[in-house]
């Protein structure tokens, strides 16, 4: 049971970090990208989707690194 609680704790921590990163991205990065990128990429849903994809890849990579292989 302690392994399950450890996994839940790690997922909760990663979720918290994802929320903080998403808020910072929405406040600072996306407005900056809207001014830098060309007009055809200047739609908020495309930028939000790209940020979400990068965030998900990063969090899954961290999770895979932290948990390691499941072999004994």
CHARMM-style PDB file with segment names, atoms N, HN, CA, C and O in Angstrom:
ATOM      1  N   UNK     1       0.817  -1.197   0.000  1.00  0.00      PROA
ATOM      2  CA  UNK     1       0.000   0.000   0.000  1.00  0.00      PROA
ATOM      3  C   UNK     1       0.857   1.255   0.000  1.00  0.00      PROA
ATOM      4  O   UNK     1       0.447   2.276  -0.552  1.00  0.00      PROA
ATOM      5  N   UNK     2       2.038   1.204   0.607  1.00  0.00      PROA
ATOM      6  HN  UNK     2       2.371   0.375   1.055  1.00  0.00      PROA
ATOM      7  CA  UNK     2       2.879   2.399   0.665  1.00  0.00      PROA
ATOM      8  C   UNK     2       3.405   2.786  -0.716  1.00  0.00      PROA
ATOM      9  O   UNK     2       3.595   3.970  -0.994  1.00  0.00      PROA
ATOM     10  N   UNK     3       3.641   1.802  -1.580  1.00  0.00      PROA
ATOM     11  HN  UNK     3       3.487   0.841  -1.354  1.00  0.00      PROA
ATOM     12  CA  UNK     3       4.076   2.123  -2.949  1.00  0.00      PROA
ATOM     13  C   UNK     3       2.986   2.882  -3.695  1.00  0.00      PROA
ATOM     14  O   UNK     3       3.271   3.824  -4.436  1.00  0.00      PROA
ATOM     15  N   UNK     4       1.743   2.470  -3.498  1.00  0.00      PROA
ATOM     16  HN  UNK     4       1.512   1.705  -2.897  1.00  0.00      PROA
ATOM     17  CA  UNK     4       0.626   3.144  -4.158  1.00  0.00      PROA
ATOM     18  C   UNK     4       0.495   4.584  -3.664  1.00  0.00      PROA
ATOM     19  O   UNK     4       0.264   5.496  -4.458  1.00  0.00      PROA
ATOM     20  N   UNK     5       0.642   4.784  -2.367  1.00  0.00      PROA
ATOM     21  HN  UNK     5       0.830   4.043  -1.723  1.00  0.00      PROA
ATOM     22  CA  UNK     5       0.577   6.137  -1.826  1.00  0.00      PROA
ATOM     23  C   UNK     5       1.734   6.994  -2.333  1.00  0.00      PROA
ATOM     24  O   UNK     5       1.567   8.189  -2.575  1.00  0.00      PROA
ATOM     25  N   UNK     6       2.890   6.389  -2.489  1.00  0.00      PROA
ATOM     26  HN  UNK     6       3.025   5.418  -2.292  1.00  0.00      PROA
ATOM     27  CA  UNK     6       4.040   7.123  -3.019  1.00  0.00      PROA
ATOM     28  C   UNK     6       3.769   7.578  -4.453  1.00  0.00      PROA
ATOM     29  O   UNK     6       4.079   8.713  -4.817  1.00  0.00      PROA
ATOM     30  N   UNK     7       3.188   6.689  -5.266  1.00  0.00      PROA
ATOM     31  HN  UNK     7       2.936   5.768  -4.971  1.00  0.00      PROA
ATOM     32  CA  UNK     7       2.861   7.043  -6.651  1.00  0.00      PROA
ATOM     33  C   UNK     7       1.810   8.142  -6.675  1.00  0.00      PROA
ATOM     34  O   UNK     7       1.926   9.085  -7.457  1.00  0.00      PROA
ATOM     35  N   UNK     8       0.772   8.036  -5.821  1.00  0.00      PROA
ATOM     36  HN  UNK     8       0.677   7.270  -5.185  1.00  0.00      PROA
ATOM     37  CA  UNK     8      -0.244   9.078  -5.761  1.00  0.00      PROA
ATOM     38  C   UNK     8       0.370  10.417  -5.348  1.00  0.00      PROA
ATOM     39  O   UNK     8       0.012  11.464  -5.888  1.00  0.00      PROA
ATOM     40  N   UNK     9       1.279  10.377  -4.403  1.00  0.00      PROA
ATOM     41  HN  UNK     9       1.570   9.526  -3.965  1.00  0.00      PROA
ATOM     42  CA  UNK     9       1.947  11.607  -3.973  1.00  0.00      PROA
ATOM     43  C   UNK     9       2.772  12.230  -5.082  1.00  0.00      PROA
ATOM     44  O   UNK     9       2.757  13.447  -5.266  1.00  0.00      PROA
ATOM     45  N   UNK    10       3.492  11.399  -5.822  1.00  0.00      PROA
ATOM     46  HN  UNK    10       3.504  10.411  -5.673  1.00  0.00      PROA
ATOM     47  CA  UNK    10       4.302  11.912  -6.932  1.00  0.00      PROA
ATOM     48  C   UNK    10       3.411  12.509  -8.010  1.00  0.00      PROA
ATOM     49  O   UNK    10       3.713  13.574  -8.550  1.00  0.00      PROA
ATOM     50  N   UNK    11       2.317  11.828  -8.324  1.00  0.00      PROA
ATOM     51  HN  UNK    11       2.072  10.963  -7.885  1.00  0.00      PROA
ATOM     52  CA  UNK    11       1.388  12.344  -9.339  1.00  0.00      PROA
ATOM     53  C   UNK    11       0.766  13.651  -8.868  1.00  0.00      PROA
ATOM     54  O   UNK    11       0.610  14.579  -9.662  1.00  0.00      PROA
ATOM     55  N   UNK    12       0.408  13.740  -7.591  1.00  0.00      PROA
ATOM     56  HN  UNK    12       0.535  12.986  -6.946  1.00  0.00      PROA
ATOM     57  CA  UNK    12      -0.148  14.980  -7.052  1.00  0.00      PROA
ATOM     58  C   UNK    12       0.870  16.115  -7.124  1.00  0.00      PROA
ATOM     59  O   UNK    12       0.523  17.242  -7.478  1.00  0.00      PROA
ATOM     60  N   UNK    13       2.113  15.821  -6.791  1.00  0.00      PROA
ATOM     61  HN  UNK    13       2.395  14.906  -6.503  1.00  0.00      PROA
ATOM     62  CA  UNK    13       3.161  16.841  -6.866  1.00  0.00      PROA
ATOM     63  C   UNK    13       3.388  17.289  -8.301  1.00  0.00      PROA
ATOM     64  O   UNK    13       3.527  18.484  -8.563  1.00  0.00      PROA
ATOM     65  N   UNK    14       3.426  16.347  -9.228  1.00  0.00      PROA
ATOM     66  HN  UNK    14       3.313  15.376  -9.015  1.00  0.00      PROA
ATOM     67  CA  UNK    14       3.585  16.707 -10.643  1.00  0.00      PROA
ATOM     68  C   UNK    14       2.394  17.517 -11.136  1.00  0.00      PROA
ATOM     69  O   UNK    14       2.565  18.451 -11.919  1.00  0.00      PROA
ATOM     70  N   UNK    15       1.200  17.174 -10.694  1.00  0.00      PROA
ATOM     71  HN  UNK    15       1.061  16.415 -10.058  1.00  0.00      PROA
ATOM     72  CA  UNK    15       0.016  17.939 -11.069  1.00  0.00      PROA
ATOM     73  C   UNK    15       0.063  19.357 -10.541  1.00  0.00      PROA
ATOM     74  O   UNK    15      -0.319  20.299 -11.236  1.00  0.00      PROA
ATOM     75  N   UNK    16       0.533  19.512  -9.307  1.00  0.00      PROA
ATOM     76  HN  UNK    16       0.842  18.746  -8.742  1.00  0.00      PROA
ATOM     77  CA  UNK    16       0.686  20.849  -8.741  1.00  0.00      PROA
ATOM     78  C   UNK    16       1.691  21.669  -9.542  1.00  0.00      PROA
ATOM     79  O   UNK    16       1.454  22.834  -9.860  1.00  0.00      PROA
ATOM     80  N   UNK    17       2.823  21.032  -9.862  1.00  0.00      PROA
ATOM     81  HN  UNK    17       3.016  20.085  -9.604  1.00  0.00      PROA
ATOM     82  CA  UNK    17       3.841  21.719 -10.666  1.00  0.00      PROA
ATOM     83  C   UNK    17       3.279  22.081 -12.037  1.00  0.00      PROA
ATOM     84  O   UNK    17       3.570  23.159 -12.555  1.00  0.00      PROA
ATOM     85  N   UNK    18       2.488  21.206 -12.625  1.00  0.00      PROA
ATOM     86  HN  UNK    18       2.251  20.331 -12.204  1.00  0.00      PROA
ATOM     87  CA  UNK    18       1.887  21.488 -13.934  1.00  0.00      PROA
ATOM     88  C   UNK    18       0.963  22.696 -13.851  1.00  0.00      PROA
ATOM     89  O   UNK    18       0.943  23.524 -14.761  1.00  0.00      PROA
ATOM     90  N   UNK    19       0.207  22.802 -12.781  1.00  0.00      PROA
ATOM     91  HN  UNK    19       0.223  22.129 -12.042  1.00  0.00      PROA
ATOM     92  CA  UNK    19      -0.673  23.956 -12.607  1.00  0.00      PROA
ATOM     93  C   UNK    19       0.093  25.255 -12.477  1.00  0.00      PROA
ATOM     94  O   UNK    19      -0.291  26.268 -13.060  1.00  0.00      PROA
ATOM     95  N   UNK    20       1.171  25.231 -11.720  1.00  0.00      PROA
ATOM     96  HN  UNK    20       1.483  24.407 -11.247  1.00  0.00      PROA
ATOM     97  CA  UNK    20       1.999  26.438 -11.563  1.00  0.00      PROA
ATOM     98  C   UNK    20       2.631  26.828 -12.899  1.00  0.00      PROA
ATOM     99  O   UNK    20       2.632  28.000 -13.274  1.00  0.00      PROA
ATOM    100  N   UNK    21       3.166  25.840 -13.609  1.00  0.00      PROA
ATOM    101  HN  UNK    21       3.165  24.888 -13.303  1.00  0.00      PROA
ATOM    102  CA  UNK    21       3.787  26.114 -14.903  1.00  0.00      PROA
ATOM    103  C   UNK    21       2.756  26.615 -15.902  1.00  0.00      PROA
ATOM    104  O   UNK    21       3.040  27.528 -16.677  1.00  0.00      PROA
ATOM    105  N   UNK    22       1.564  26.030 -15.896  1.00  0.00      PROA
ATOM    106  HN  UNK    22       1.333  25.288 -15.267  1.00  0.00      PROA
ATOM    107  CA  UNK    22       0.512  26.471 -16.814  1.00  0.00      PROA
ATOM    108  C   UNK    22       0.105  27.906 -16.526  1.00  0.00      PROA
ATOM    109  O   UNK    22      -0.125  28.679 -17.455  1.00  0.00      PROA
ATOM    110  N   UNK    23       0.013  28.277 -15.246  1.00  0.00      PROA
ATOM    111  HN  UNK    23       0.200  27.649 -14.491  1.00  0.00      PROA
ATOM    112  CA  UNK    23      -0.350  29.648 -14.902  1.00  0.00      PROA
ATOM    113  C   UNK    23       0.728  30.629 -15.337  1.00  0.00      PROA
ATOM    114  O   UNK    23       0.430  31.684 -15.895  1.00  0.00      PROA
ATOM    115  N   UNK    24       1.985  30.274 -15.077  1.00  0.00      PROA
ATOM    116  HN  UNK    24       2.228  29.417 -14.623  1.00  0.00      PROA
ATOM    117  CA  UNK    24       3.076  31.159 -15.512  1.00  0.00      PROA
ATOM    118  C   UNK    24       3.129  31.275 -17.028  1.00  0.00      PROA
ATOM    119  O   UNK    24       3.394  32.349 -17.568  1.00  0.00      PROA
ATOM    120  N   UNK    25       2.876  30.164 -17.711  1.00  0.00      PROA
ATOM    121  HN  UNK    25       2.661  29.291 -17.273  1.00  0.00      PROA
ATOM    122  CA  UNK    25       2.862  30.186 -19.170  1.00  0.00      PROA
ATOM    123  C   UNK    25       1.752  31.088 -19.684  1.00  0.00      PROA
ATOM    124  O   UNK    25       1.969  31.881 -20.601  1.00  0.00      PROA
ATOM    125  N   UNK    26       0.569  30.974 -19.103  1.00  0.00      PROA
ATOM    126  HN  UNK    26       0.392  30.330 -18.358  1.00  0.00      PROA
ATOM    127  CA  UNK    26      -0.557  31.791 -19.547  1.00  0.00      PROA
ATOM    128  C   UNK    26      -0.314  33.273 -19.282  1.00  0.00      PROA
ATOM    129  O   UNK    26      -0.749  34.123 -20.059  1.00  0.00      PROA
ATOM    130  N   UNK    27       0.370  33.583 -18.200  1.00  0.00      PROA
ATOM    131  HN  UNK    27       0.724  32.892 -17.569  1.00  0.00      PROA
ATOM    132  CA  UNK    27       0.602  34.984 -17.838  1.00  0.00      PROA
ATOM    133  C   UNK    27       1.747  35.633 -18.606  1.00  0.00      PROA
ATOM    134  O   UNK    27       1.668  36.810 -18.957  1.00  0.00      PROA
ATOM    135  N   UNK    28       2.818  34.872 -18.872  1.00  0.00      PROA
ATOM    136  HN  UNK    28       2.882  33.916 -18.587  1.00  0.00      PROA
ATOM    137  CA  UNK    28       4.023  35.493 -19.405  1.00  0.00      PROA
ATOM    138  C   UNK    28       4.436  34.992 -20.786  1.00  0.00      PROA
ATOM    139  O   UNK    28       4.730  35.797 -21.670  1.00  0.00      PROA
ATOM    140  N   UNK    29       4.461  33.690 -20.981  1.00  0.00      PROA
ATOM    141  HN  UNK    29       4.222  33.037 -20.263  1.00  0.00      PROA
ATOM    142  CA  UNK    29       5.025  33.126 -22.212  1.00  0.00      PROA
ATOM    143  C   UNK    29       4.086  33.300 -23.394  1.00  0.00      PROA
ATOM    144  O   UNK    29       4.519  33.731 -24.462  1.00  0.00      PROA
ATOM    145  N   UNK    30       2.814  32.974 -23.226  1.00  0.00      PROA
ATOM    146  HN  UNK    30       2.463  32.623 -22.358  1.00  0.00      PROA
ATOM    147  CA  UNK    30       1.879  33.046 -24.359  1.00  0.00      PROA
ATOM    148  C   UNK    30       1.719  34.477 -24.876  1.00  0.00      PROA
ATOM    149  O   UNK    30       1.741  34.670 -26.091  1.00  0.00      PROA
ATOM    150  N   UNK    31       1.558  35.496 -24.011  1.00  0.00      PROA
ATOM    151  HN  UNK    31       1.540  35.339 -23.024  1.00  0.00      PROA
ATOM    152  CA  UNK    31       1.503  36.855 -24.563  1.00  0.00      PROA
ATOM    153  C   UNK    31       2.780  37.248 -25.311  1.00  0.00      PROA
ATOM    154  O   UNK    31       2.720  37.944 -26.324  1.00  0.00      PROA
ATOM    155  N   UNK    32       3.934  36.801 -24.807  1.00  0.00      PROA
ATOM    156  HN  UNK    32       3.983  36.236 -23.983  1.00  0.00      PROA
ATOM    157  CA  UNK    32       5.187  37.108 -25.505  1.00  0.00      PROA
ATOM    158  C   UNK    32       5.235  36.418 -26.865  1.00  0.00      PROA
ATOM    159  O   UNK    32       5.639  37.028 -27.855  1.00  0.00      PROA
ATOM    160  N   UNK    33       4.822  35.137 -26.921  1.00  0.00      PROA
ATOM    161  HN  UNK    33       4.493  34.641 -26.117  1.00  0.00      PROA
ATOM    162  CA  UNK    33       4.810  34.415 -28.195  1.00  0.00      PROA
ATOM    163  C   UNK    33       3.847  35.039 -29.193  1.00  0.00      PROA
ATOM    164  O   UNK    33       4.112  35.037 -30.395  1.00  0.00      PROA
ATOM    165  N   UNK    34       2.726  35.575 -28.702  1.00  0.00      PROA
ATOM    166  HN  UNK    34       2.512  35.576 -27.726  1.00  0.00      PROA
ATOM    167  CA  UNK    34       1.774  36.212 -29.604  1.00  0.00      PROA
ATOM    168  C   UNK    34       2.367  37.444 -30.284  1.00  0.00      PROA
ATOM    169  O   UNK    34       1.985  37.772 -31.407  1.00  0.00      PROA
ATOM    170  N   UNK    35       3.287  38.123 -29.621  1.00  0.00      PROA
ATOM    171  HN  UNK    35       3.597  37.856 -28.709  1.00  0.00      PROA
ATOM    172  CA  UNK    35       3.902  39.288 -30.237  1.00  0.00      PROA
ATOM    173  C   UNK    35       5.055  38.903 -31.157  1.00  0.00      PROA
ATOM    174  O   UNK    35       5.363  39.630 -32.102  1.00  0.00      PROA
ATOM    175  N   UNK    36       5.698  37.759 -30.888  1.00  0.00      PROA
ATOM    176  HN  UNK    36       5.448  37.169 -30.120  1.00  0.00      PROA
ATOM    177  CA  UNK    36       6.868  37.360 -31.655  1.00  0.00      PROA
ATOM    178  C   UNK    36       6.507  36.561 -32.906  1.00  0.00      PROA
ATOM    179  O   UNK    36       7.103  36.760 -33.964  1.00  0.00      PROA
ATOM    180  N   UNK    37       5.532  35.658 -32.788  1.00  0.00      PROA
ATOM    181  HN  UNK    37       5.047  35.496 -31.928  1.00  0.00      PROA
ATOM    182  CA  UNK    37       5.195  34.775 -33.903  1.00  0.00      PROA
ATOM    183  C   UNK    37       4.429  35.511 -34.996  1.00  0.00      PROA
ATOM    184  O   UNK    37       3.805  36.541 -34.739  1.00  0.00      PROA
ATOM    185  N   UNK    38       4.477  34.983 -36.210  1.00  0.00      PROA
ATOM    186  HN  UNK    38       4.984  34.146 -36.419  1.00  0.00      PROA
ATOM    187  CA  UNK    38       3.729  35.591 -37.310  1.00  0.00      PROA
ATOM    188  C   UNK    38       2.216  35.574 -37.058  1.00  0.00      PROA
ATOM    189  O   UNK    38       1.725  34.870 -36.175  1.00  0.00      PROA
ATOM    190  N   UNK    39       1.516  36.341 -37.833  1.00  0.00      PROA
ATOM    191  HN  UNK    39       1.915  36.912 -38.550  1.00  0.00      PROA
ATOM    192  CA  UNK    39       0.081  36.533 -37.644  1.00  0.00      PROA
ATOM    193  C   UNK    39      -0.705  35.225 -37.801  1.00  0.00      PROA
ATOM    194  O   UNK    39      -1.717  35.052 -37.121  1.00  0.00      PROA
ATOM    195  N   UNK    40      -0.279  34.297 -38.672  1.00  0.00      PROA
ATOM    196  HN  UNK    40       0.542  34.438 -39.225  1.00  0.00      PROA
ATOM    197  CA  UNK    40      -1.055  33.071 -38.875  1.00  0.00      PROA
ATOM    198  C   UNK    40      -0.951  32.109 -37.699  1.00  0.00      PROA
ATOM    199  O   UNK    40      -1.784  31.211 -37.569  1.00  0.00      PROA
ATOM    200  N   UNK    41       0.034  32.270 -36.854  1.00  0.00      PROA
ATOM    201  HN  UNK    41       0.710  32.999 -36.959  1.00  0.00      PROA
ATOM    202  CA  UNK    41       0.137  31.461 -35.633  1.00  0.00      PROA
ATOM    203  C   UNK    41      -0.337  32.224 -34.402  1.00  0.00      PROA
ATOM    204  O   UNK    41      -0.144  31.773 -33.273  1.00  0.00      PROA
ATOM    205  N   UNK    42      -0.943  33.354 -34.615  1.00  0.00      PROA
ATOM    206  HN  UNK    42      -1.100  33.721 -35.532  1.00  0.00      PROA
ATOM    207  CA  UNK    42      -1.319  34.229 -33.514  1.00  0.00      PROA
ATOM    208  C   UNK    42      -2.688  33.892 -32.944  1.00  0.00      PROA
ATOM    209  O   UNK    42      -3.402  34.785 -32.487  1.00  0.00      PROA
ATOM    210  N   UNK    43      -3.060  32.637 -32.964  1.00  0.00      PROA
ATOM    211  HN  UNK    43      -2.480  31.912 -33.335  1.00  0.00      PROA
ATOM    212  CA  UNK    43      -4.308  32.229 -32.337  1.00  0.00      PROA
ATOM    213  C   UNK    43      -3.983  31.543 -31.019  1.00  0.00      PROA
ATOM    214  O   UNK    43      -3.076  30.715 -30.937  1.00  0.00      PROA
ATOM    215  N   UNK    44      -4.723  31.896 -30.017  1.00  0.00      PROA
ATOM    216  HN  UNK    44      -5.460  32.569 -30.084  1.00  0.00      PROA
ATOM    217  CA  UNK    44      -4.418  31.453 -28.656  1.00  0.00      PROA
ATOM    218  C   UNK    44      -4.540  29.942 -28.488  1.00  0.00      PROA
ATOM    219  O   UNK    44      -3.765  29.350 -27.737  1.00  0.00      PROA
ATOM    220  N   UNK    45      -5.490  29.304 -29.166  1.00  0.00      PROA
ATOM    221  HN  UNK    45      -6.120  29.785 -29.776  1.00  0.00      PROA
ATOM    222  CA  UNK    45      -5.658  27.864 -28.971  1.00  0.00      PROA
ATOM    223  C   UNK    45      -4.487  27.074 -29.528  1.00  0.00      PROA
ATOM    224  O   UNK    45      -4.151  26.023 -28.983  1.00  0.00      PROA
ATOM    225  N   UNK    46      -3.853  27.546 -30.597  1.00  0.00      PROA
ATOM    226  HN  UNK    46      -4.125  28.400 -31.040  1.00  0.00      PROA
ATOM    227  CA  UNK    46      -2.673  26.859 -31.134  1.00  0.00      PROA
ATOM    228  C   UNK    46      -1.514  26.975 -30.148  1.00  0.00      PROA
ATOM    229  O   UNK    46      -0.818  25.995 -29.883  1.00  0.00      PROA
ATOM    230  N   UNK    47      -1.312  28.163 -29.613  1.00  0.00      PROA
ATOM    231  HN  UNK    47      -1.877  28.959 -29.828  1.00  0.00      PROA
ATOM    232  CA  UNK    47      -0.235  28.355 -28.643  1.00  0.00      PROA
ATOM    233  C   UNK    47      -0.495  27.578 -27.355  1.00  0.00      PROA
ATOM    234  O   UNK    47       0.433  27.024 -26.767  1.00  0.00      PROA
ATOM    235  N   UNK    48      -1.748  27.535 -26.917  1.00  0.00      PROA
ATOM    236  HN  UNK    48      -2.502  27.986 -27.395  1.00  0.00      PROA
ATOM    237  CA  UNK    48      -2.077  26.777 -25.712  1.00  0.00      PROA
ATOM    238  C   UNK    48      -1.880  25.282 -25.933  1.00  0.00      PROA
ATOM    239  O   UNK    48      -1.397  24.583 -25.042  1.00  0.00      PROA
ATOM    240  N   UNK    49      -2.244  24.793 -27.093  1.00  0.00      PROA
ATOM    241  HN  UNK    49      -2.636  25.361 -27.817  1.00  0.00      PROA
ATOM    242  CA  UNK    49      -2.039  23.385 -27.406  1.00  0.00      PROA
ATOM    243  C   UNK    49      -0.564  23.021 -27.443  1.00  0.00      PROA
ATOM    244  O   UNK    49      -0.168  21.967 -26.945  1.00  0.00      PROA
ATOM    245  N   UNK    50       0.246  23.888 -28.030  1.00  0.00      PROA
ATOM    246  HN  UNK    50      -0.076  24.744 -28.435  1.00  0.00      PROA
ATOM    247  CA  UNK    50       1.685  23.659 -28.082  1.00  0.00      PROA
ATOM    248  C   UNK    50       2.275  23.659 -26.673  1.00  0.00      PROA
ATOM    249  O   UNK    50       3.102  22.808 -26.345  1.00  0.00      PROA
ATOM    250  N   UNK    51       1.856  24.608 -25.843  1.00  0.00      PROA
ATOM    251  HN  UNK    51       1.184  25.300 -26.109  1.00  0.00      PROA
ATOM    252  CA  UNK    51       2.348  24.668 -24.463  1.00  0.00      PROA
ATOM    253  C   UNK    51       1.915  23.427 -23.689  1.00  0.00      PROA
ATOM    254  O   UNK    51       2.696  22.886 -22.906  1.00  0.00      PROA
ATOM    255  N   UNK    52       0.702  22.978 -23.893  1.00  0.00      PROA
ATOM    256  HN  UNK    52       0.067  23.418 -24.529  1.00  0.00      PROA
ATOM    257  CA  UNK    52       0.221  21.777 -23.211  1.00  0.00      PROA
ATOM    258  C   UNK    52       0.981  20.536 -23.628  1.00  0.00      PROA
ATOM    259  O   UNK    52       1.283  19.676 -22.800  1.00  0.00      PROA
ATOM    260  N   UNK    53       1.294  20.439 -24.921  1.00  0.00      PROA
ATOM    261  HN  UNK    53       1.049  21.137 -25.594  1.00  0.00      PROA
ATOM    262  CA  UNK    53       2.058  19.282 -25.403  1.00  0.00      PROA
ATOM    263  C   UNK    53       3.466  19.278 -24.794  1.00  0.00      PROA
ATOM    264  O   UNK    53       3.947  18.232 -24.357  1.00  0.00      PROA
ATOM    265  N   UNK    54       4.112  20.416 -24.765  1.00  0.00      PROA
ATOM    266  HN  UNK    54       3.721  21.266 -25.119  1.00  0.00      PROA
ATOM    267  CA  UNK    54       5.454  20.501 -24.177  1.00  0.00      PROA
ATOM    268  C   UNK    54       5.420  20.189 -22.678  1.00  0.00      PROA
ATOM    269  O   UNK    54       6.287  19.484 -22.162  1.00  0.00      PROA
ATOM    270  N   UNK    55       4.422  20.717 -21.997  1.00  0.00      PROA
ATOM    271  HN  UNK    55       3.718  21.289 -22.416  1.00  0.00      PROA
ATOM    272  CA  UNK    55       4.289  20.480 -20.567  1.00  0.00      PROA
ATOM    273  C   UNK    55       4.055  19.002 -20.273  1.00  0.00      PROA
ATOM    274  O   UNK    55       4.646  18.450 -19.345  1.00  0.00      PROA
ATOM    275  N   UNK    56       3.206  18.371 -21.051  1.00  0.00      PROA
ATOM    276  HN  UNK    56       2.726  18.819 -21.805  1.00  0.00      PROA
ATOM    277  CA  UNK    56       2.922  16.951 -20.853  1.00  0.00      PROA
ATOM    278  C   UNK    56       4.161  16.099 -21.099  1.00  0.00      PROA
ATOM    279  O   UNK    56       4.454  15.190 -20.322  1.00  0.00      PROA
ATOM    280  N   UNK    57       4.885  16.383 -22.168  1.00  0.00      PROA
ATOM    281  HN  UNK    57       4.647  17.121 -22.799  1.00  0.00      PROA
ATOM    282  CA  UNK    57       6.109  15.634 -22.446  1.00  0.00      PROA
ATOM    283  C   UNK    57       7.126  15.788 -21.314  1.00  0.00      PROA
ATOM    284  O   UNK    57       7.767  14.820 -20.904  1.00  0.00      PROA
ATOM    285  N   UNK    58       7.262  16.991 -20.827  1.00  0.00      PROA
ATOM    286  HN  UNK    58       6.742  17.778 -21.159  1.00  0.00      PROA
ATOM    287  CA  UNK    58       8.199  17.230 -19.739  1.00  0.00      PROA
ATOM    288  C   UNK    58       7.807  16.505 -18.465  1.00  0.00      PROA
ATOM    289  O   UNK    58       8.655  15.896 -17.812  1.00  0.00      PROA
ATOM    290  N   UNK    59       6.534  16.562 -18.105  1.00  0.00      PROA
ATOM    291  HN  UNK    59       5.845  17.056 -18.635  1.00  0.00      PROA
ATOM    292  CA  UNK    59       6.085  15.908 -16.880  1.00  0.00      PROA
ATOM    293  C   UNK    59       6.167  14.389 -16.976  1.00  0.00      PROA
ATOM    294  O   UNK    59       6.543  13.731 -16.006  1.00  0.00      PROA
ATOM    295  N   UNK    60       5.824  13.828 -18.117  1.00  0.00      PROA
ATOM    296  HN  UNK    60       5.517  14.363 -18.904  1.00  0.00      PROA
ATOM    297  CA  UNK    60       5.925  12.382 -18.286  1.00  0.00      PROA
ATOM    298  C   UNK    60       7.390  11.942 -18.249  1.00  0.00      PROA
ATOM    299  O   UNK    60       7.707  10.881 -17.712  1.00  0.00      PROA
ATOM    300  N   UNK    61       8.276  12.750 -18.815  1.00  0.00      PROA
ATOM    301  HN  UNK    61       8.018  13.612 -19.251  1.00  0.00      PROA
ATOM    302  CA  UNK    61       9.705  12.419 -18.761  1.00  0.00      PROA
ATOM    303  C   UNK    61      10.212  12.433 -17.328  1.00  0.00      PROA
ATOM    304  O   UNK    61      10.960  11.541 -16.928  1.00  0.00      PROA
ATOM    305  N   UNK    62       9.815  13.433 -16.552  1.00  0.00      PROA
ATOM    306  HN  UNK    62       9.207  14.158 -16.877  1.00  0.00      PROA
ATOM    307  CA  UNK    62      10.226  13.495 -15.151  1.00  0.00      PROA
ATOM    308  C   UNK    62       9.666  12.307 -14.390  1.00  0.00      PROA
ATOM    309  O   UNK    62      10.381  11.680 -13.609  1.00  0.00      PROA
ATOM    310  N   UNK    63       8.400  11.990 -14.609  1.00  0.00      PROA
ATOM    311  HN  UNK    63       7.819  12.500 -15.244  1.00  0.00      PROA
ATOM    312  CA  UNK    63       7.776  10.864 -13.921  1.00  0.00      PROA
ATOM    313  C   UNK    63       8.491   9.547 -14.267  1.00  0.00      PROA
ATOM    314  O   UNK    63       8.757   8.735 -13.380  1.00  0.00      PROA
ATOM    315  N   UNK    64       8.798   9.340 -15.541  1.00  0.00      PROA
ATOM    316  HN  UNK    64       8.582   9.999 -16.261  1.00  0.00      PROA
ATOM    317  CA  UNK    64       9.473   8.109 -15.960  1.00  0.00      PROA
ATOM    318  C   UNK    64      10.878   8.037 -15.349  1.00  0.00      PROA
ATOM    319  O   UNK    64      11.336   6.957 -14.976  1.00  0.00      PROA
ATOM    320  N   UNK    65      11.550   9.162 -15.249  1.00  0.00      PROA
ATOM    321  HN  UNK    65      11.178  10.039 -15.552  1.00  0.00      PROA
ATOM    322  CA  UNK    65      12.886   9.175 -14.666  1.00  0.00      PROA
ATOM    323  C   UNK    65      12.835   8.907 -13.157  1.00  0.00      PROA
ATOM    324  O   UNK    65      13.677   8.184 -12.623  1.00  0.00      PROA
ATOM    325  N   UNK    66      11.853   9.488 -12.478  1.00  0.00      PROA
ATOM    326  HN  UNK    66      11.170  10.075 -12.911  1.00  0.00      PROA
ATOM    327  CA  UNK    66      11.750   9.351 -11.022  1.00  0.00      PROA
ATOM    328  C   UNK    66      11.367   7.927 -10.645  1.00  0.00      PROA
ATOM    329  O   UNK    66      11.931   7.365  -9.707  1.00  0.00      PROA
ATOM    330  N   UNK    67      10.417   7.335 -11.361  1.00  0.00      PROA
ATOM    331  HN  UNK    67       9.959   7.792 -12.124  1.00  0.00      PROA
ATOM    332  CA  UNK    67       9.966   5.998 -10.986  1.00  0.00      PROA
ATOM    333  C   UNK    67      10.959   4.930 -11.370  1.00  0.00      PROA
ATOM    334  O   UNK    67      11.085   3.938 -10.653  1.00  0.00      PROA
ATOM    335  N   UNK    68      11.677   5.088 -12.478  1.00  0.00      PROA
ATOM    336  HN  UNK    68      11.574   5.894 -13.061  1.00  0.00      PROA
ATOM    337  CA  UNK    68      12.675   4.120 -12.890  1.00  0.00      PROA
ATOM    338  C   UNK    68      12.058   2.805 -13.363  1.00  0.00      PROA
ATOM    339  O   UNK    68      10.836   2.697 -13.467  1.00  0.00      PROA
ATOM    340  N   UNK    69      12.880   1.823 -13.645  1.00  0.00      PROA
ATOM    341  HN  UNK    69      13.873   1.911 -13.560  1.00  0.00      PROA
ATOM    342  CA  UNK    69      12.362   0.529 -14.109  1.00  0.00      PROA
ATOM    343  C   UNK    69      11.666  -0.218 -12.959  1.00  0.00      PROA
ATOM    344  O   UNK    69      11.997  -0.043 -11.787  1.00  0.00      PROA
ATOM    345  N   UNK    70      10.693  -1.053 -13.341  1.00  0.00      PROA
ATOM    346  HN  UNK    70      10.424  -1.195 -14.294  1.00  0.00      PROA
ATOM    347  CA  UNK    70       9.931  -1.769 -12.321  1.00  0.00      PROA
ATOM    348  C   UNK    70      10.505  -3.146 -12.010  1.00  0.00      PROA
ATOM    349  O   UNK    70       9.892  -3.912 -11.266  1.00  0.00      PROA
ATOM    350  N   UNK    71      11.660  -3.473 -12.560  1.00  0.00      PROA
ATOM    351  HN  UNK    71      12.158  -2.851 -13.165  1.00  0.00      PROA
ATOM    352  CA  UNK    71      12.291  -4.761 -12.282  1.00  0.00      PROA
ATOM    353  C   UNK    71      12.897  -4.758 -10.885  1.00  0.00      PROA
ATOM    354  O   UNK    71      13.448  -3.741 -10.462  1.00  0.00      PROA
ATOM    355  N   UNK    72      12.808  -5.876 -10.153  1.00  0.00      PROA
ATOM    356  HN  UNK    72      12.360  -6.702 -10.497  1.00  0.00      PROA
ATOM    357  CA  UNK    72      13.370  -5.928  -8.783  1.00  0.00      PROA
ATOM    358  C   UNK    72      14.869  -5.991  -8.760  1.00  0.00      PROA
ATOM    359  OT1 UNK    72      15.468  -6.039  -7.685  1.00  0.00      PROA
TER     360      UNK     72
END
